[in-house]
Amino acid sequence: MDFYNQLLEVLSSNWEQEVSLKRNEYLVSKGTINTDLFLVEEGSLRVFIDDEEEEHTIRFGYKNSIITALDCFLTEKPTKFYIQALKKCKLKMISKARFNELMQSSEKNKKIWEQLLQSFVYQQIEREIDLITYSPQKRFENVLKRSPQVFQEIPLKYIASYLRMTPETLSRILKTLD
């Protein structure tokens, strides 16, 4: 069993609350402090930042993924992110305090937490390399290979934002697949 499934097993009887979101509702807003960790049971969400000109999608959450405002989770300072439901969502929530208590309760759990953090860091490195060095076509191919489920769960305009391209460019790339 991989570490992610081990993590879900550890958390399975420790969720503290269920949260429901309507489409377009915010789970977390920029400038707030929310250190809770969520498991997506149904629906999909996006994590994004905004500047004066546009929104930049950073990450997605969909069935069986864990989502949090990671900057706030780690620092307990106000987040720079928004987390918004793209579809009606059902989530399970655990507080940071309870999560940390569980992760520190055994060597096995400490190892699971370490592996989760390493996975987050590695995913971020992959994303940075994609954005800095690859063409839109290659970025698309990499995401399709790493996370094909994204293309079933997430509207194309948000995938385009995630890939740092216009929806029109993504549409042209998709047409080449037909």
Residue pairs with C-beta under 8 A, 6 or more apart in sequence:
1 9
3 111
3 112
3 115
3 116
3 119
4 116
4 119
6 108
6 112
7 66
7 112
7 113
7 116
8 39
8 64
10 102
10 109
10 112
11 39
11 94
11 99
11 102
14 94
14 98
14 102
15 39
15 92
15 93
15 94
16 93
16 94
16 95
16 98
17 92
17 93
18 90
18 91
18 92
18 93
19 27
19 38
19 89
19 90
19 91
19 92
19 93
20 88
20 89
20 90
20 91
21 27
21 43
21 45
21 85
21 88
21 89
21 91
22 85
22 88
23 85
23 86
23 87
23 88
24 84
24 85
24 86
25 84
25 85
26 82
26 83
26 84
26 85
27 34
27 38
27 45
27 67
27 83
27 84
27 85
27 89
27 91
28 34
28 69
28 72
28 79
28 81
28 82
28 83
29 79
29 82
30 49
30 50
30 78
30 79
30 80
30 81
30 82
31 78
31 79
32 72
32 78
32 79
33 72
33 76
33 77
33 78
33 79
34 68
34 69
34 72
34 79
35 68
35 69
35 72
35 73
35 76
35 95
35 96
36 68
36 93
36 94
36 95
36 96
37 66
37 67
37 68
37 73
37 93
37 94
37 95
37 96
37 99
38 61
38 66
38 67
38 68
38 91
38 92
38 93
39 64
39 65
39 66
39 67
39 91
39 92
39 93
40 61
40 62
40 63
40 64
40 65
40 66
40 67
40 89
40 90
40 91
41 63
41 90
41 91
41 92
42 63
42 88
42 89
42 90
43 62
43 63
43 85
43 86
43 87
43 88
43 89
43 90
43 91
44 60
44 61
44 62
44 63
44 85
44 86
44 87
44 89
44 153
44 154
45 60
45 61
45 62
45 67
45 83
45 84
45 85
45 86
45 89
46 57
46 59
46 60
46 61
46 83
46 84
46 86
46 154
46 158
46 162
47 57
47 58
47 59
47 60
47 61
47 67
47 69
47 81
47 82
47 83
48 55
48 56
48 57
48 58
48 81
48 82
48 84
48 161
49 55
49 56
49 58
49 80
49 81
49 82
50 56
50 82
54 161
55 161
56 161
56 164
57 158
57 159
57 161
57 162
58 81
58 162
59 67
59 162
60 147
60 150
60 153
60 154
60 158
60 162
61 67
61 83
62 149
62 150
62 153
62 154
63 153
66 116
67 83
67 91
69 79
69 81
69 83
70 81
70 120
71 77
71 79
71 80
71 81
72 78
72 79
72 81
73 96
76 96
86 153
86 154
86 155
86 158
87 153
94 102
102 109
103 109
103 110
103 112
103 113
104 110
126 142
126 146
130 138
130 139
130 142
130 143
131 139
131 164
134 142
136 163
136 164
136 165
136 169
136 170
136 173
137 173
139 163
139 164
139 165
140 163
140 165
140 170
140 173
143 150
143 159
143 162
143 163
144 151
150 159
150 162
151 159
154 162
156 167
156 170
156 171
156 174
157 167
159 170
160 166
160 167
160 169
160 170
163 170
